[in-house]
Amino acid sequence: MSVWNRDERERAYTKLCEAVTAASEEKESLFLARLCLLLMEKLGDAEKFEGILAQAQLQSGKGLTRSAQE
């Protein structure tokens, strides 16, 4: 897996922000959920996805619930 350089990451972040804004506030959650589903499929590794999901939850202050850890 390649690591993005700063410019690539910045460009991707900007495009993501623009896409979320274009989706509108009402459809923001739906857009992000669909994007995550597409990225999960592209990743093709359920175990790796669960690790990434846990990392995102911890970084956003939402630790895993007991059922999600099992």
Secondary structure, 3 states (H helix, E strand, C coil): CCCCCHHHHHHHHHHHHHHHHHHCHHHHHHHHHHHHHHHHHHHCCHHHHHHHHHHHHHHCCCCCCHHHHC
